Structures are given as C-alpha cells and as structure tokens.
Amino acid sequence: MEKRTRIFLAAGFVFLCVAGSLLHFFYGFTGKDPLAGLVSPVNESPWEHLKLLYFPALLLTGAGCLILREKSGVLPAAMGAGVWTGMLSILCVFFFYTGVLGFSLLPLDLLTFAAGAAVTCLTAAKILRQKNPPCAALRAGTALLLLPLLLFFLFTYDAPPVALFEVPAFSGAR
C-alpha cells in the first residue's frame, strides 16, 4: 500500500471521529428536518447511531476516490467491508458493555465509536494491501458500502420492533 494511502486512512480516522461527532447534533440543529434525519440520528437507538460512522465513511470513500485517483474499485470495496466491520464492532461492544453494566456511559460510548472508526480504517487498509482482488469481491464490497444507505433510508422513520432499533430504557431519552 502506498504511503499516501496510509496517510489518507490515518487522516480518514480523524475525519470519521470528528464528522461523526458533529453529525450527532445535525438533526436537532436543523430543527428536526426529516431529510436531515435520513443521515443523522433521529433518536438514541443503536441503529440510528450507526449513521455517525456510515455517512462520514461514505463521504470519505468518495473523497478518497478523488484524492487517490482511485479507478479500480478497490477503495469503495475496502471501505464497504471496513464500514460493516466498524458498525458491527460498535454494536457488539455497545450491547456487551451495556448488558454487563445495565446502563450506558458517555465516555464508553465515545470510545466505542472511536474504536469502530479505527476498525473501519484498519479493515480497509488490510484489504487495500492485497494485490489484484477478484472482480466479484470488488462488486460485493461496493454493494456492501451502498446497502446501509438503503437500510438507513428504509428504517429511519419505519423501524421494526427489534432492540437494535429501540431506544434503550436506561438511556433516559424516549
């Protein structure tokens, strides 16, 4: 992997942390605009908070394709795998620690988010190190990058009654 790609991913980690943190307040800042709610959390559910990683990662992928002059399709595929592993790691850590403690703590939530951002960039870096990935893997990875977009749009205002989509009882927000 080129040095500039490593620098891009390191800067990308910082970008994910900062942009995700700012995105947390975007829906409220816009006066609860329904369109803003498609890309920013509309409640305190774990599902809605995955937007904090996903949408900055999507923006980072587009910027990376331009900055790195990426034409092979490897970067979108790598970021697709990265964003899924990042989101899954956030969910696993969140549900584990809140299940053990019975409540959430803001410092642990912030660390969980930063860890998810790191997992996203590290997974992408690992994939970008591979030489000549198969075309099917590139298509699948790119589809993985775009699938959450559809799911977020679908479930933001019509979520199924599953714990992932519900505001935890201990959060204090309803």
C-alpha positions in Angstrom: 0.0 0.0 0.0 1.3 3.4 -0.9 2.4 5.9 1.7 -0.3 8.4 0.6 -3.0 5.8 1.0 -1.8 5.1 4.6 -1.8 8.9 5.3 -5.3 9.2 3.8 -6.6 6.4 6.0 -5.0 7.9 9.1 -6.5 11.3 8.3 -9.7 9.4 7.5 -9.8 8.0 11.0 -9.6 11.5 12.4 -12.2 12.7 9.9 -14.6 9.9 10.9 -14.3 10.7 14.6 -14.8 14.5 14.1 -17.5 14.3 11.4 -19.4 11.5 13.3 -19.3 13.6 16.5 -20.7 16.7 14.7 -23.3 14.6 12.8 -24.7 13.6 16.2 -26.2 17.1 16.6 -27.2 17.8 12.9 -30.8 16.6 13.2 -31.5 18.8 16.2 -29.6 21.7 14.7 -31.8 21.6 11.6 -35.0 21.8 13.7 -35.6 18.1 13.2 -35.8 18.3 9.4 -36.9 14.9 8.1 -34.3 15.0 5.4 -31.6 15.6 7.9 -32.9 12.7 9.9 -32.1 10.4 7.0 -28.4 11.0 7.6 -28.3 11.9 11.3 -29.7 10.1 14.3 -33.4 10.9 15.0 -33.3 9.1 18.4 -30.9 7.4 20.8 -31.3 3.9 19.3 -28.1 1.9 18.5 -29.3 1.7 14.9 -29.6 5.4 14.4 -26.1 6.0 15.9 -24.5 3.8 13.2 -25.2 6.7 10.9 -22.5 8.6 12.7 -19.9 6.2 11.2 -21.6 5.3 8.0 -22.3 8.7 6.4 -18.8 10.1 7.1 -17.3 6.9 5.8 -19.4 7.2 2.6 -18.1 10.8 2.2 -14.6 9.7 2.9 -14.8 7.0 0.3 -15.9 9.5 -2.4 -13.1 11.9 -1.3 -10.6 9.1 -1.4 -11.6 8.1 -4.9 -10.9 11.7 -6.0 -7.8 12.3 -3.9 -6.1 9.0 -4.6 -7.4 9.0 -8.2 -8.9 5.5 -7.5 -10.3 3.9 -10.6 -10.0 0.2 -9.9 -12.9 0.0 -7.5 -10.7 -1.3 -4.7 -11.2 1.6 -2.3 -15.1 1.5 -2.3 -14.9 -2.3 -1.8 -12.4 -1.9 1.0 -14.4 0.8 2.7 -17.6 -1.2 2.3 -16.0 -4.1 4.2 -14.5 -1.6 6.6 -17.7 0.2 7.4 -19.6 -3.0 8.1 -16.9 -4.3 10.4 -16.8 -0.9 12.1 -20.5 -0.8 12.6 -20.7 -4.4 13.8 -17.8 -3.8 16.3 -19.7 -0.8 17.6 -22.9 -2.8 18.1 -21.0 -5.8 19.7 -19.1 -3.6 22.2 -22.2 -1.5 23.0 -24.5 -4.4 23.6 -21.9 -6.3 25.5 -20.9 -3.5 27.9 -24.4 -2.2 28.5 -25.6 -5.8 29.0 -22.9 -6.3 31.7 -23.4 -2.9 33.3 -27.1 -2.4 32.7 -26.6 1.2 31.6 -24.5 3.2 29.2 -21.7 5.6 29.9 -20.9 8.5 27.5 -17.1 8.0 27.8 -17.5 4.3 26.9 -19.9 5.2 24.0 -17.3 7.7 22.7 -14.5 5.1 22.9 -16.7 2.5 21.3 -17.4 4.9 18.4 -13.6 5.7 18.0 -12.8 2.0 18.1 -15.4 1.5 15.3 -13.8 4.2 13.3 -10.4 2.6 13.8 -11.7 -0.8 12.8 -13.2 0.7 9.7 -9.9 2.2 8.6 -7.8 -0.8 9.6 -10.0 -3.2 7.7 -9.9 -1.0 4.6 -6.1 -0.8 4.9 -5.8 -4.6 5.2 -7.9 -5.1 2.0 -6.0 -2.3 0.2 -2.7 -4.2 0.8 -4.0 -7.2 -1.2 -2.8 -7.4 -4.8 -5.3 -7.9 -7.6 -8.5 -8.7 -5.7 -11.1 -10.6 -7.8 -13.8 -8.6 -9.6 -16.6 -10.3 -7.8 -15.1 -9.3 -4.5 -14.9 -5.7 -5.7 -18.5 -5.7 -6.7 -19.6 -7.3 -3.4 -17.6 -4.8 -1.4 -19.1 -1.9 -3.2 -22.6 -3.3 -2.8 -21.8 -3.6 1.0 -20.9 0.0 1.0 -24.2 1.1 -0.5 -26.6 -1.4 1.3 -26.7 0.6 4.6 -27.8 3.7 2.6 -30.9 1.9 1.6 -31.4 0.4 5.1 -31.0 3.7 6.8 -33.5 5.4 4.5 -35.9 2.5 5.0 -35.8 2.2 8.7 -35.3 5.8 9.9 -38.9 6.5 10.1 -40.4 3.0 9.9 -38.2 0.8 12.1 -39.1 -2.8 13.1 -39.8 -3.6 16.8 -36.3 -5.0 17.5 -33.9 -4.0 20.2 -31.4 -2.7 17.6 -34.0 0.0 16.6 -35.3 0.8 20.0 -34.1 3.5 22.4 -32.6 1.6 25.4 -34.7 2.0 28.5 -31.7 3.2 30.5 -30.8 6.0 28.1 -33.2 8.5 29.7 -34.4 9.5 26.2 -37.7 8.4 24.8 
